[in-house]
Amino acid sequence: MSKYAISNGNAGTAQALTTTYKTLLDVTAATGATTLRRAWIYDLMFGADGTAADNVVVYKADRQTTTGTRTVAVPPPLDAGDAAALITVGVNTTIEPIVTAATQLVEIAVNQRASYRWVAAPAGELIVPATNVAGIGLRAKSPAYTGTATATAHLVE
């Protein structure tokens, strides 16, 4: 199994946060040249990359059943000797996907000046199902901060 990293800084243009969730990146399965496959997200990092102030930003990871309109990005392998990832990743969504209600897997509110990192406990990874276009989206919102935010995920395929 190979390990990969992906950030919404890899492609596309970051979208400004609003009072409703904006998807920074999503990891989904897709029907393609190979069979559908699962992925395991074991590390997440979030942070605001605009001018610092004392505002709250809420970051979360939850399940989605479709992909929105986003820029496709290819996660580079952590070991340069590994093959290219076959899982699908989208970044900097402009039209939101359909999110499954009440499925937040990770949710944290932090001061805009702070960053947040979530690392899975052993056998506690977030699992992307082997279902076409279903997956896990990493989102952010803020009642006051209107700059952009970053999200990075490390995953195993």
C-alpha positions in Angstrom: 0.0 0.0 0.0 1.3 3.4 -1.0 1.1 6.7 0.9 0.2 10.0 -0.6 -0.2 13.7 0.3 -2.7 16.2 -1.1 -3.4 19.8 -0.3 -5.8 22.4 -1.8 -2.7 24.3 -2.7 -1.8 21.6 -5.3 -4.2 23.0 -8.0 -7.0 25.4 -8.6 -7.8 28.6 -6.8 -8.6 28.7 -3.1 -12.2 29.9 -2.4 -13.0 32.5 0.2 -14.8 31.2 3.3 -18.3 32.2 4.2 -20.9 31.4 6.9 -21.6 28.1 5.0 -19.2 25.3 4.5 -16.7 25.4 1.6 -15.1 22.2 0.5 -11.3 22.7 0.5 -10.6 19.2 -0.8 -12.3 15.8 -1.1 -11.1 12.3 -1.6 -13.4 10.0 -3.6 -13.5 6.7 -5.4 -14.2 6.8 -9.1 -14.8 4.3 -11.8 -11.9 4.4 -14.2 -9.4 2.2 -15.9 -9.1 0.1 -12.7 -11.7 -1.2 -10.3 -13.1 1.0 -7.6 -10.8 1.2 -4.6 -10.9 2.4 -1.0 -8.5 4.9 0.6 -7.6 5.5 4.3 -7.0 9.1 5.4 -4.7 9.0 8.5 -3.6 12.6 8.9 -5.4 16.0 8.4 -4.1 19.5 8.7 -6.2 22.7 8.5 -5.4 26.4 8.8 -6.4 29.9 7.7 -4.0 31.6 5.3 -5.3 35.1 5.4 -4.6 38.1 7.6 -4.8 36.9 11.2 -7.5 38.1 13.6 -9.5 36.7 16.5 -12.3 34.9 14.6 -13.4 31.3 14.8 -13.0 28.9 11.8 -14.8 25.6 11.9 -13.1 22.7 10.1 -14.7 19.3 9.5 -14.5 16.1 7.5 -17.7 14.4 6.5 -19.1 12.0 4.0 -20.4 13.0 0.6 -22.3 11.1 -2.0 -21.4 13.2 -5.1 -18.6 15.4 -6.2 -19.1 19.1 -6.7 -17.5 21.3 -9.3 -13.8 21.3 -8.3 -10.3 21.1 -9.7 -9.0 17.6 -10.0 -5.6 17.1 -8.3 -3.3 14.1 -8.3 -1.8 13.3 -4.9 1.9 12.8 -5.1 3.3 9.7 -3.4 5.3 10.2 -0.2 7.9 7.7 -1.6 8.9 8.8 -5.1 9.3 5.1 -6.0 5.6 4.4 -5.6 3.1 4.4 -8.5 0.7 7.3 -9.1 -2.5 7.3 -7.0 -5.6 5.9 -8.5 -8.0 7.5 -6.0 -9.7 10.7 -7.2 -9.1 14.0 -5.4 -10.7 17.3 -6.0 -9.6 20.7 -4.5 -11.0 24.2 -4.2 -14.7 23.4 -4.9 -16.8 26.2 -6.5 -20.1 24.3 -6.4 -20.6 22.1 -3.3 -21.2 18.4 -3.5 -24.1 16.6 -1.8 -23.1 15.9 1.8 -24.6 13.1 3.8 -26.5 14.7 6.8 -25.0 14.2 10.3 -21.9 12.4 9.1 -19.2 14.7 10.5 -16.3 12.4 11.2 -14.0 15.2 12.6 -15.2 18.7 13.6 -13.3 21.3 15.4 -13.6 25.1 15.9 -10.4 27.0 16.3 -9.3 30.5 16.5 -8.3 31.9 13.1 -4.8 32.4 14.4 -4.4 28.7 15.1 -3.9 25.7 12.9 -5.3 22.2 13.5 -3.9 18.8 13.0 -5.8 15.5 13.4 -3.8 12.2 13.4 -5.7 8.9 13.4 -5.2 6.6 16.3 -4.1 3.1 15.3 -6.8 1.6 13.1 -8.8 4.8 13.3 -8.4 6.1 9.8 -11.2 7.8 7.9 -12.2 5.3 5.2 -13.2 6.4 1.7 -15.6 3.8 0.4 -15.2 2.0 -2.9 -18.4 3.5 -4.2 -18.4 5.7 -7.3 -18.0 9.4 -6.5 -18.6 8.8 -2.8 -16.0 10.0 -0.4 -14.9 12.3 2.4 -14.8 16.1 2.1 -12.7 18.5 4.1 -14.6 21.7 4.7 -14.4 25.0 6.5 -16.6 27.9 7.4 -16.5 31.1 9.6 -19.0 33.7 10.7 -16.5 36.5 10.3 -13.3 35.4 8.5 -13.7 35.8 4.7 -10.2 34.8 3.6 -9.0 31.4 2.3 -8.0 28.3 4.2 -5.8 25.4 3.5 -6.3 21.7 4.0 -3.8 18.8 3.7 -4.6 15.1 3.9 -2.2 12.1 4.0 -3.8 8.9 2.8 -3.0 5.3 2.0 -4.4 3.6 -1.1 
